[in-house]
């Protein structure tokens, strides 16, 4: 009889753990995360394969140290969605100051045009067939505050602590934070604590126009797609918080009062 009680007790513990895991994820099938050094890498293949050229892999962590998100997604008008913006290098002959060419001019960063007949610089962008620079990544990671998910770097804390100083604009204009209100958002699933949205944290990286009004309607309670099921489709917050900013797997970053 004693053995039966012990078995029942163990079985109950197992069910509790299983329920807790399911509950903590809300029964949602969250995407499998890339390794830290590859998290946030965006595959760009608008016309590359069609033109028999190796596609581009854009590494967010490399650029995030130097620039805030708004520099590319606001000033340079590069769409959030991969491969949506028409970026043509013209075999290294791109001219002007639009998109990548604005910085990749040989002064701000390596020049867009190839250095030699082998196309040395071409390979630095058209790099989908090569491995990430793991050594460079882990050297950076070791200098910055850690987190449990994504790049396993707490980018917000790194910014606030002055450990990284990314440019917020390519012009000489100084931008100020205009909205520091923290929103509390009731969770759709029972038993899940409310989510919080700190405007200041997001405005440090982005521009208001990146989110409003196209992604989130400014009028109260008018955004219809702010649900976890929709986020798993890449909508709403998941435009960033699926494969670039800290991922949806980091539940307590949005739901700080969640248990477990």
Secondary structure, 3 states (H helix, E strand, C coil): CHHHHHHHHHHHHHHHHHHHHHHHCCCCCCCCCCCCCCCCEEEECCCCHHHCCCCEEEEHHHHHCCECHHHHHHHCCCCCCCCCCCCCCCCCCCCCCCHHHHCCCCCCCCCCCCCCCCCCCHHHHCCCCCCCCHHHHHHHHCCCCECCCCCCECHHHHHHCCCCCCECCCCCCCCCCCCCCEEEECCCCCCCCCEEEEHHHHHCCCCHHHHCCCCCCCCCCCCCCCCHHHHCCCCHHHHCCCCCCCCCCCHHHHCCCCCC
